[in-house]
Amino acid sequence: MKANSPWVFLPLVGFVLLAVLLASGLGRDPQELPSALVGKPVPSFSLPSLLTEETYTEDSLKGRWQLLNVWATWCPTCHVEHPYLLELAARGVAISGLNYKDELPAAREYLANLGNPFTHVIVDADGQLGLDLGVYGAPETFLINPAGEIVLRHAGDLNARVWEEKFVPLLPTQAPAPGQGEGEE
């Protein structure tokens, strides 16, 4: 191969392209996972309750501002965020739980021992609703408006900083927290 051949520069071009690709992701927040569902209704579903004989549908997530929290007993970060969910629930925030690919007896025991912050707990045993929501893993939390539309998706634990920085600015000003009044827009 000649020294002035264009093929000599192929490794350099490949390296530059790889460096640009990697550098483009450096400034991104790994908690920021885009969701094609923001601004759209929660996908259709019909799933059982963890704690009652009820069946829940997407209509169960309409009528008020609320959170949909994806959790599981096998998820260590879910254990970390659980006390903050209890705190939010005590402040009047409506939180629906989506128990994701979990063992039902373990999930019932978890809530019995640690407290239940959820207004209702939807069982997603096979993970289909999670898949329809684009869930990467637990925990993830969605902010749902009274029309049943997804306003925000947050991957990772929900804590005071995340609540104040991401969720509170999206809530209506006349409503200090979701669940403190029916039908607030």
N, C-alpha and C positions, 0 to 999 in steps of 0.2 A: 504494500500500500504506500502511495506517495505521501510525503509530508504535507503537501498542499491539497490533498484530497478532502472533499467536504465530509466524508465519513469520520475523519479525525475528530471533528467537533461534536459528533453525536453524543458521546458520554457527557460532555459539558452541557449541552442543551438539555439532556435528560436531568442532570443534576439541578440546573436552574429551574426547570419546570417543577420538580419535586420540592425544591426550597420555597418557591412561590406558593404552592399548594399547602404546604405545612404552615407557612407564615400566615396565611389567610385565616387559619383557625386559632391562632394564638390569642387574639383579643376577644374571643367569644367566651361567654359565660356558659359553662357546661350544664347549668341548671335551666338555661333557656332552650327548651326544645320546642320547635315550631309545631303548631297544631293546625291542620287544615280545617278543624272543626270550630275554631273560634268564630263566633258570629252565626253559627248554625245550631240547629236543635240537637239535643242529646239523641244519639241513635236509638232506633226502636229496640225494645227488649221486653221480655216477660220472664222474670226470674223470681225465685222464692225468697222469703225472708229467712234470716238466720234464727230469729228468736220467736216468730209467730207462725201461724199457718197461712199468712197473707202471701199474695203474689204481687210483685211490684212491676210497673211498666214505666216508660218514659214520662207518662202523665204524673207519676208520683214525684217527679222533680220539677213540677210547675207550681205556680201560685205564690212564690216568695223567693227572695234572694236566699241562696243556700250554697253550701259547699258540698261537693261530692269527693270524698276522700277514699282513695284506693289503698287498702291495707291488707296485711296478712300476719299471722303469728310467726311465720318463718322469716320475716323481714326485721333485721336488727334495727334499722332506722325507724321503723314504725313504732318500736318500743320507745325510742328516743323522743319522737314527736307526740306520743300519746298524752303526756301530762299537759301539753299546750292545747291539744284538742279538748281535753276536759275543761281547761280554763276558758277557752272560747265558748264552749257549750254553756258554762256557768254564766257567761256574760250575755247569753241569749242568742248566740249565733247558731243557726240551724245547720246541722251537718248530717248528711246522709253518708253511710258507710258502704263501700263496695268491697266485700271480703273476697279477695282475689286468689284463686287456685289454692285453697286452704283446706285443711282437715276441719270439718264442722265441729266435732267435739272440742278440739283445741281452741277454735275461735270462740265458742261459747264460754269456755273456761277462762280465756284471756279477758273477755269483757266482764265476766263475773268477778274476777280477781282484781282487775285494774280499774274498773269503772267503765261505763258506757257513755261516750259523748254523743252518740248517734241518735237522731230522731227515728231512723229505721236503718236496718242493715240488710243489704241486698247480697245474695250469694251468687258469685260468678265462678262456679266450681270448675268449668272448663276453660275459662278465660276469654270467652267469645265477646262479651261486652267490653272487656279490657282491650281486646284486639280492635274492636270497632271504634273505641275511643283513641286508639293509637298509644296505649300504655306501653312504656318500655319496661316498667317494673314498679314495685311498690317501694315507698309511698309516692303517690302523685295526688294532687288536689286540683279540682276544677271549681271555678266560680260559675254558678248557674243563676241566670236572671229569672224573674217570675214567669217569663214566656217559655222557660225550659231550654234556653239557648246558652251555649258555652261562651263565657266572657273571657276567661283566662284559664290557662293550664300551667301548673307549677309542678315540676319533677323534683323530688327530694323532700326533706322534712319541712313541715310548716312550723315556723317559729315566730317569735315576736318581731324580729327584723323583717322577715319575709312578709308577714301579715301587714305591717305598717308600710313597707315600700311597694309591694305589688298589689295587694288586695284592697286595702282601704282607699287608695286613690280612684279605684274603679267603682266603688259603691256610691249610690246616690247620696247627695249631701243631706237630704232630709232623713236619711236612714243611717244612723251611726254604725249599725252592724246588720248583717243578714239575719232574717228570722225575727226581727223586732216589729213586725207588722205584716199583715198579709197584703199582697198585691202592690207593694211599693215599686215604683219604677225609678 
